[in-house]
Amino acid sequence: MKTYIASILTLLLLVVSCKEEAVPKPDDLLSKQQMADILYDITLINSMKGVDKKNLEASFFHYDTYLYKKHNVDSAQFAESNNYYAAYPLKYDKIYDLVNTRFLKERRDVEAELEKEKKRRDSLQKAKKEEQERLNKRKDTVQKKKLKAVKKS
């Protein structure tokens, strides 16, 4: 009986405590799409830092200021929104799904452009090769004519 009561009290305590928000919803909460756009840009910037950190540091470009201006938010609004979404992993996961989808689309677009460029280069190389073969064939013909002329003389 004591175990039964203890179980019910524990369950009741869990239900009541779960209803309270871990992080209160900010008044100026960024939408999921806005957060995804900002996180996409942050990821791109971090990737750029990994590739050419010296030149980026030498440029004295303030990426955080640029991001806030680009997305028309301030640092406090982003921080509060980020904290709120981070407190709810399922919501944050949906945001990162949006970011990941955008990266996958960008990757497909880049791969398609690279494939077009590869085909263009291959066709140029093929045309150059055919032109070279045509020139070589013409030289051979000219040399044969010269040999015939020399033999006749």
PAVOPA-541261 format. One line per 4 residues: their letters; for each residue y, x, z of N, C-alpha, C. Coordinates in Angstrom, 2 decimals, m for minus. Layout:
% PAVOPA-541261
a = Y X Z Y X Z Y X Z  ...
//
This chain:
% PAVOPA-541261
mkty = m1.19 0.82 0.00 0.00 0.00 0.00 1.26 0.87 0.00  1.25 1.92 0.84 2.40 2.82 0.89 2.59 3.51 m0.47  1.50 3.85 m1.11 1.57 4.51 m2.41 2.15 3.55 m3.46  1.76 2.30 m3.36 2.25 1.28 m4.29 3.77 1.11 m4.14
iasi = 4.24 1.02 m2.94 5.68 0.86 m2.66 6.44 2.12 m3.10  5.87 3.27 m2.80 6.50 4.53 m3.18 6.60 4.62 m4.70  5.58 4.18 m5.42 5.59 4.21 m6.88 6.66 3.28 m7.44  6.78 2.08 m6.86 7.78 1.13 m7.31 9.19 1.66 m7.05
ltll = 9.40 2.25 m5.87 10.71 2.81 m5.55 11.06 3.98 m6.49  10.10 4.79 m6.77 10.32 5.92 m7.68 10.67 5.42 m9.07  9.94 4.42 m9.53 10.21 3.84 m10.85 11.60 3.20 m10.89  11.95 2.48 m9.83 13.26 1.85 m9.75 14.37 2.90 m9.74
llvv = 14.17 3.97 m8.99 15.14 5.06 m8.94 15.32 5.70 m10.31  14.23 5.91 m11.03 14.29 6.49 m12.37 15.06 5.58 m13.34  14.80 4.29 m13.27 15.47 3.35 m14.17 16.96 3.32 m13.88  17.34 3.29 m12.63 18.75 3.25 m12.26 19.45 4.56 m12.62
scke = 18.79 5.68 m12.38 19.42 6.96 m12.67 19.52 7.23 m14.16  18.63 6.68 m14.96 18.67 6.90 m16.41 19.79 6.12 m17.07  20.27 5.07 m16.47 21.33 4.27 m17.06 22.68 4.97 m16.97  22.84 5.86 m16.04 24.10 6.57 m15.90 24.18 7.64 m16.98
eavp = 25.32 7.70 m17.64 25.49 8.67 m18.71 25.64 10.08 m18.14  24.93 11.02 m18.78 25.03 12.42 m18.33 26.43 12.96 m18.63  26.92 12.64 m19.81 28.26 13.05 m20.22 28.97 11.79 m20.71  30.11 11.46 m20.14 30.80 10.24 m20.58 31.28 10.39 m22.02
kpdd = 31.29 9.26 m22.72 31.71 9.25 m24.12 33.22 9.48 m24.20  33.65 10.52 m24.92 35.09 10.79 m25.04 35.79 9.69 m25.83  37.05 9.50 m25.54 37.84 8.49 m26.25 38.00 8.83 m27.73  38.14 10.12 m28.03 38.33 10.55 m29.41 37.07 11.24 m29.96
llsk = 35.94 10.60 m29.73 34.65 11.15 m30.17 34.62 11.25 m31.69  34.20 12.40 m32.18 34.04 12.60 m33.62 32.79 11.84 m34.09  32.84 11.33 m35.28 31.68 10.64 m35.83 30.57 11.65 m36.11  29.38 11.13 m36.31 28.25 12.02 m36.61 28.50 12.79 m37.91
qqma = 29.09 12.12 m38.90 29.37 12.78 m40.17 30.42 13.88 m40.01  31.45 13.62 m39.20 32.48 14.64 m38.96 31.85 15.85 m38.25  31.02 15.57 m37.27 30.35 16.67 m36.56 29.46 17.46 m37.52  28.75 16.75 m38.39 27.88 17.42 m39.35 28.69 18.31 m40.29
dily = 29.84 17.81 m40.73 30.70 18.61 m41.62 31.19 19.88 m40.93  31.60 19.74 m39.68 32.09 20.90 m38.93 30.96 21.89 m38.67  29.80 21.38 m38.26 28.66 22.27 m37.98 28.17 22.95 m39.25  28.27 22.28 m40.37 27.92 22.89 m41.66 28.83 24.10 m41.92
ditl = 30.13 23.89 m41.75 31.08 24.98 m41.98 30.88 26.12 m40.99  30.61 25.79 m39.74 30.35 26.82 m38.73 29.14 27.65 m39.11  28.10 26.98 m39.59 26.88 27.69 m40.00 27.16 28.61 m41.18  27.95 28.14 m42.13 28.32 28.98 m43.28 29.09 30.21 m42.83
insm = 30.05 30.02 m41.94 30.85 31.14 m41.46 29.98 32.14 m40.71  29.08 31.65 m39.88 28.18 32.55 m39.16 27.28 33.32 m40.12  26.88 32.67 m41.19 26.06 33.35 m42.20 26.87 34.44 m42.90  28.12 34.13 m43.19 28.98 35.13 m43.83 29.18 36.33 m42.90
kgvd = 29.31 36.08 m41.62 29.48 37.18 m40.67 28.25 38.08 m40.66  27.09 37.48 m40.86 25.86 38.27 m40.88 25.75 39.13 m42.12  26.41 38.75 m43.19 26.31 39.48 m44.45 27.34 40.60 m44.53  28.58 40.31 m44.20 29.66 41.28 m44.38 30.65 41.21 m43.21
kknl = 30.18 41.56 m42.05 30.98 41.41 m40.83 32.22 42.29 m40.83  32.12 43.52 m41.32 33.26 44.44 m41.30 34.45 43.91 m42.09  34.20 43.44 m43.30 35.29 42.91 m44.12 35.87 41.63 m43.53  35.03 40.81 m42.95 35.54 39.58 m42.35 36.41 39.87 m41.14
easf = 36.00 40.83 m40.34 36.81 41.20 m39.17 38.11 41.86 m39.60  38.06 42.61 m40.68 39.26 43.31 m41.16 40.27 42.34 m41.76  39.83 41.16 m42.16 40.74 40.22 m42.81 41.65 39.50 m41.82  41.35 39.57 m40.54 42.15 38.92 m39.50 42.28 37.42 m39.74
fhyd = 41.29 36.84 m40.34 41.28 35.41 m40.62 40.68 34.70 m39.42  41.36 33.71 m38.89 40.87 32.98 m37.71 40.11 31.75 m38.18  38.79 31.87 m38.15 37.95 30.81 m38.68 38.02 29.54 m37.86  38.12 29.67 m36.54 38.17 28.48 m35.72 39.43 27.67 m36.02
tyly = 40.55 28.35 m36.15 41.81 27.67 m36.49 41.70 27.01 m37.86  41.11 27.72 m38.81 40.91 27.17 m40.15 40.05 25.91 m40.10  38.96 25.95 m39.34 38.06 24.79 m39.25 38.76 23.58 m38.65  39.51 23.81 m37.59 40.19 22.69 m36.94 41.22 22.06 m37.88
kkhn = 41.94 22.89 m38.62 42.92 22.36 m39.57 42.22 21.64 m40.72  41.16 22.23 m41.22 40.43 21.64 m42.35 39.90 20.25 m42.00  39.37 20.11 m40.79 38.75 18.85 m40.39 39.69 17.96 m39.57  40.93 18.42 m39.42 41.95 17.65 m38.71 41.51 17.26 m37.29
vdsa = 41.00 18.24 m36.55 40.61 18.06 m35.15 41.21 19.21 m34.34  41.20 19.05 m33.04 41.61 20.18 m32.20 40.39 20.70 m31.44  40.55 21.84 m30.82 39.41 22.49 m30.17 38.86 21.65 m29.02  39.73 20.96 m28.28 39.27 20.13 m27.16 38.45 18.95 m27.68
qfae = 38.91 18.33 m28.74 38.19 17.19 m29.30 36.81 17.63 m29.79  36.75 18.76 m30.46 35.46 19.25 m30.93 34.55 19.59 m29.75  35.08 20.28 m28.75 34.27 20.68 m27.59 33.73 19.46 m26.85  34.57 18.46 m26.63 34.12 17.25 m25.94 33.06 16.51 m26.75
snny = 33.28 16.40 m28.04 32.31 15.73 m28.90 31.00 16.51 m28.95  31.11 17.81 m29.04 29.91 18.66 m29.06 29.12 18.52 m27.76  29.82 18.53 m26.63 29.15 18.36 m25.33 28.49 17.00 m25.23  29.17 15.97 m25.71 28.61 14.62 m25.64 27.32 14.54 m26.47
yaay = 27.39 14.98 m27.72 26.21 14.90 m28.58 25.08 15.81 m28.07  25.44 16.95 m27.49 24.41 17.86 m26.97 23.68 17.24 m25.78  24.34 16.35 m25.06 23.69 15.67 m23.93 22.67 14.64 m24.39  22.74 14.28 m25.67 21.82 13.30 m26.24 21.10 13.93 m27.42
plky = 19.99 14.60 m27.15 19.30 15.38 m28.19 18.91 14.58 m29.44  18.58 13.30 m29.28 18.21 12.52 m30.46 19.41 12.31 m31.39  20.58 12.08 m30.81 21.79 11.94 m31.62 22.14 13.28 m32.28  22.02 14.35 m31.51 22.33 15.68 m32.05 21.36 16.06 m33.16
dkiy = 20.11 15.66 m32.99 19.10 15.95 m34.00 19.44 15.24 m35.32  19.95 14.02 m35.23 20.36 13.30 m36.44 21.52 14.00 m37.14  22.42 14.56 m36.34 23.54 15.31 m36.91 23.02 16.54 m37.65  22.10 17.25 m37.03 21.55 18.44 m37.68 20.70 18.08 m38.89
dlvn = 20.12 16.88 m38.89 19.43 16.43 m40.10 20.41 16.29 m41.26  21.61 15.79 m40.97 22.65 15.68 m42.00 23.05 17.07 m42.52  23.20 18.01 m41.59 23.56 19.39 m41.97 22.45 20.00 m42.82  21.22 19.83 m42.38 20.09 20.39 m43.11 19.96 19.78 m44.50
trfl = 20.16 18.48 m44.60 20.10 17.81 m45.90 21.15 18.38 m46.84  22.33 18.62 m46.31 23.40 19.18 m47.13 23.06 20.58 m47.61  22.47 21.40 m46.71 22.07 22.75 m47.10 20.97 22.71 m48.16  20.02 21.80 m48.02 18.96 21.69 m49.01 19.52 21.30 m50.37
kerr = 20.47 20.38 m50.39 21.11 19.97 m51.65 21.85 21.16 m52.27  22.59 21.88 m51.45 23.32 23.06 m51.94 22.34 24.09 m52.51  21.23 24.27 m51.81 20.24 25.24 m52.27 19.66 24.84 m53.63  19.34 23.55 m53.78 18.82 23.08 m55.07 19.85 23.28 m56.18
dvea = 21.11 22.99 m55.87 22.18 23.17 m56.86 22.31 24.64 m57.27  22.28 25.53 m56.30 22.40 26.97 m56.58 21.19 27.45 m57.39  20.00 27.00 m57.00 18.81 27.40 m57.74 18.86 26.91 m59.19  19.38 25.70 m59.40 19.51 25.17 m60.76 20.50 26.01 m61.57
elek = 21.60 26.39 m60.95 22.59 27.24 m61.64 22.00 28.61 m61.96  21.24 29.17 m61.01 20.61 30.47 m61.25 19.60 30.37 m62.40  18.88 29.28 m62.47 17.91 29.08 m63.54 18.62 28.98 m64.89  19.75 28.26 m64.94 20.53 28.17 m66.17 21.02 29.55 m66.60
ekkr = 21.51 30.31 m65.63 22.02 31.66 m65.94 20.89 32.57 m66.42  19.71 32.43 m65.82 18.56 33.22 m66.24 18.17 32.88 m67.69  18.15 31.60 m68.02 17.82 31.19 m69.38 18.85 31.71 m70.37  20.13 31.66 m69.97 21.20 32.15 m70.84 21.03 33.65 m71.10
rdsl = 20.76 34.41 m70.03 20.57 35.85 m70.19 19.33 36.16 m71.01  18.25 35.41 m70.78 17.04 35.62 m71.56 17.28 35.36 m73.04  18.04 34.30 m73.34 18.32 34.00 m74.75 19.20 35.08 m75.37  20.15 35.61 m74.59 20.99 36.71 m75.10 20.14 37.95 m75.37
qkak = 19.24 38.27 m74.46 18.38 39.44 m74.65 17.48 39.24 m75.87  16.98 38.03 m76.04 16.12 37.74 m77.19 16.92 37.89 m78.49  18.15 37.38 m78.50 19.00 37.50 m79.69 19.31 38.96 m79.99  19.60 39.75 m78.97 19.87 41.18 m79.17 18.65 41.89 m79.72
keeq = 17.49 41.54 m79.19 16.25 42.16 m79.64 15.98 41.81 m81.10  16.17 40.54 m81.46 15.97 40.12 m82.85 16.96 40.81 m83.78  18.21 40.95 m83.33 19.23 41.63 m84.13 18.85 43.10 m84.32  18.37 43.73 m83.27 17.97 45.14 m83.36 16.78 45.29 m84.31
erln = 15.83 44.36 m84.24 14.68 44.41 m85.14 15.13 44.21 m86.59  16.07 43.30 m86.81 16.59 43.07 m88.14 17.29 44.31 m88.69  18.09 44.97 m87.80 18.77 46.21 m88.21 17.77 47.31 m88.52  16.74 47.43 m87.69 15.71 48.45 m87.93 14.98 48.18 m89.24
krkd = 14.69 46.93 m89.52 14.01 46.56 m90.76 14.90 46.90 m91.96  16.20 46.63 m91.82 17.15 46.93 m92.89 17.23 48.44 m93.13  17.24 49.23 m92.03 17.27 50.69 m92.17 16.03 51.18 m92.89  14.87 50.59 m92.50 13.63 51.00 m93.16 13.68 50.71 m94.66
tvqk = 14.22 49.54 m95.01 14.33 49.17 m96.42 15.24 50.13 m97.16  16.37 50.48 m96.55 17.32 51.41 m97.16 16.65 52.78 m97.32  15.93 53.24 m96.31 15.27 54.53 m96.39 14.19 54.53 m97.48  13.46 53.44 m97.62 12.43 53.35 m98.66 13.06 53.44 m100.05
kklk = 14.21 52.76 m100.19 14.91 52.80 m101.49 15.38 54.21 m101.79  15.86 54.91 m100.76 16.31 56.29 m100.97 15.13 57.18 m101.35  13.99 56.99 m100.69 12.80 57.77 m101.00 12.35 57.53 m102.43  12.38 56.26 m102.88 12.00 55.94 m104.26 12.97 56.61 m105.23
avkk = 14.25 56.57 m104.89 15.25 57.20 m105.77 15.04 58.69 m105.84  14.69 59.32 m104.72 14.46 60.75 m104.68 13.20 61.09 m105.48  12.17 60.28 m105.37 10.92 60.53 m106.09 11.13 60.38 m107.59  11.98 59.45 m108.00 12.23 59.24 m109.43 13.03 60.40 m110.02
s = 13.82 61.03 m109.20 14.64 62.09 m109.76 13.91 63.38 m109.88
//
